């Protein structure tokens, strides 16, 4: 299937559950607004997407104190269905419908896939609590929504590798959203939308299609520019000190060099 056909299916599913999703986002928007929808696409399509995911050996490994995962964003290297489904989420009618559900206006997709694309996490991979970079690659628009579409069959809570939202802050208990097969999660990104991914516990690979939406204005008027900002968990006190120092150094560099010292390679070069 091509992106137009997939976009039509996404649009129909979101339209079918629109009022329920709007209520879910509205109920949570005062802290970290989010909604999720299950069985987004017909199972045969989702299976095709999963079957075409690259092995971790054909991706870019990201390993640091902040995170351990694999990413893929040069999508023309992989099965065509992966590019088609990724850009289906950027179809104008899908973008406008998601924006309507979330009660926001003037929303734009990102054809460059800056920090988007494919994400894979194997055993012992993790993503520490963090705030997403506040802007797009040129620092012209604000990042406001994060779309995560999970495609690994039979993924369960006990596998780990699940999305964690921290609406009460990173020293309180998170809300865990299982990275369930064929589930789309949409979450707000702003100055207080701390989120993470729990460590993968099983010898399996959690596969995710990721997109970001942007706007000319931030979600919250109090939002300020920031780089991707990581913190340690409550049990990681020493690690937290190093991560806060790392945040300070990277932020200081970006204040001097608007686009950083070098161009971020995590974008689709067509």
N, C-alpha and C positions, 0 to 999 in steps of 0.2 A: 504494500500500500504506500501511496505517497503522502506527503505532509498534509495536503488539503483534505484527503479522506480521513486521516487520523484526527486532524483538527475538528472535523465535523462530528466524529464520534465523541471526542472530549467535550465539545460544545453541547451536544445532546445530553450527555450524562450530567454535566454541571447544571444545565437548564432544568433537568428533571428533579434535581435535589436543591435547587437554588434557594428556596425559602429556608430550608433547614440549615444550609451552609451559612446563609446570612445571619441566622440566629446564633449559630455557633461562634462566628467571628465577632459579632456584636457583644456576646456574653464575655469574651476574653480580651477585647480590644483595649481596655483600660490599662492592661499590663503588657502582655504579649498577645496580640490578636492572632488567631490561627483557626483553620478548619481543615478537616481531612475527609476524603471521600474514597470508599472502597469499590472494587470492581470497576475501575475507571474505563478499561477497554475490554473488548472480547478476549477471552483467555487465549485463543490461538494467536492473536496479535502480540499479547504480552509475552507469551512463550517464545515467539519469534525474536522479539527484542532481547530477551534474556539469552537465548541461544547464540545471538550474534555479539554479545559482549566479549571484548578481548580478554585474554588471560592477563594476569597481573604482570607477566613478563613483557607484555607489549604495551605497557602504560608508563606513566611518569610516577616514580615513587617519591613520596613526600614524608620524610622522617626527621623529626626534631622533638624537642621537649613539648612543643605545642600539639603535635599531631603525628599520626602514623597512618597513612592511607595511600591509595593510588588514584591517579586522575588520567583522563584522556579527553582531549579537546580538539585535536586535529582529526576531525571526524571522517574525512575522506580516506583515512587509512583503514577504516573498518567497514563492516557490513552496512549497506546503504540504509537499512531500516533504522539504524541508530541516529543518523543525521536527520532522517525524516521525522522520527518521533520527537527529537529534541526541538526541531523548528516548528513542529505542530503546535507546541505550547506558545509559539510566538506569532501564530496567526492572529490577525487583528481582532476577529470576533471572539477568540478565546481570551485574549488580553483584556478586551473591554468587559467581558462577562466576569472574569476574575476580579477586575477593578470594581465592578458594580457590587459583587458579593461582599467585597471588603470595604465598600463605602469610600473609595478614593477616586480621584479624577486625574486626568492628564498623565496616563501611564504608558511607558514605552518598554518594548522588549529590547534585548541586546543581541544583535546578530554576531557580535564578536565573541560571544560566550566568555566574557571576562570573568574568570573564576567559576564558570559554569561548565556544562558538558557532562561527562560521565565520571562517576565516583565509584571506586571499588574498595572494600575493606575486608581483609582476611583475618585469620585468628590473631588475637592480641593487638589488632589495629584499634585506634581510638581517635577522638577529636576532643581536646580539652574545652571547657567552657570558654566561649568567646563571643565577641560582637563582630559581625561582618564589617568589612571595609565600608565606609559610609557613602562612597561615590563610585561612579563608573571609571573606566580606565583613563579618561581624559579629565576627570574631576569636574565635569560639566553638569552631571545629573546625580540626584540622590538615589541610592539603592533603597527601595521601600518594601519589596516583597520577594520572598524566597520560595521557589516551587521545587518540591522533591518528589520524584515518582519512583517508587521502589518496585523491583521486578524479580527478586530472587524467590523462587517457589518455596512454600511451606516455611517461611521465616517466622520464628516464634520468639516470645519475650525472653526466654532463657538462653537464646543464642547470643544475647548482647547485640551490639551494633545498632542500638535503637536511638532515635532522636530524643533528646532531653531538653525541655524548656524550663527556664528558671525565672518564673514570674515574680517570685519573692526575693530574688537575688541568689548569688551562688553559694551562700552559706545556709540556705534553707533547702527544703526538699524539692526536687524537680518534678515536673509533669513528664511522664514517659509516654511516648507515642511509638508503638511497635512499627518497625520497618516492614510492614506486612506486604505480601505479594499483591501487586496490582493496586496499591494504595497511593493516592496523591495527597501530599501535605502542603498546604500553603500557609506561610507564617510571615508576620510583619517583621521588618528589620529597621531598627532605630537605636537610639542611644541606650536603651534598657533591655533590648531583646537578647539577653544572654541565652545561648543554647550550646549543646554539645552532642557527642555521640558516645555512648557507653562502649567499653572495650568488648570486642568480639570474643566470645568464649568458645565457639565451636570451630572445627576445621572446615569452614564454609566461607564463601565469598558473598558479601552483601553488595548488590549492584543497584545503582541509583542513577536516574537521569535528572540533571539539575539545571534550572534556569533562574535568572534574576530579572525582576522588573524594576524600572527606574522612573523617576519623576523630576520635574524642574524644581519641585519644592519637597522638603522632608516631611515625613509623617507627623513629627512633633516639632513645633516651633522652636523648642529648646535644643534640638539636635545640633551638634557641631561636627566638623570634619574629624575623622579618626581613621587610622589604619586598622586592619584586622587586629583586634585586641584580645589577647588570651590571658586566662587566669588559671591558677591551680585549683584543684578541688579542695574541699575542707580538710582532707587527710594529707594534702600535698603542700605543707607550709613552706618548705625550702624551695620547692619547685615554683611556688607562687612568687617568691621574691625574685627569682631569676626571670620569670615571665614578665613581671611588672617592669623590671629594668629593660628587658628586651622591647617591651611596648614603648617605653620612654625614648629609647634610642631610635627606633624606627619612626616614631612620630616626629622627632626632632629633625631627622633627615628629610622627611616629607614636607616639613615647614620651609626648608631651604630649597629643596628640589621638588617642585610640584608633582612631577610624575615619577619621582624616585630617581636614584642614581642610574638605574638601567630600566628598560622597558620590561614590564612583567610578561614573561613568556606564556602565561596561562591565558591564551586567547586563540581563537580559530583564525589561522592565516589562510584565507581563500585564494 
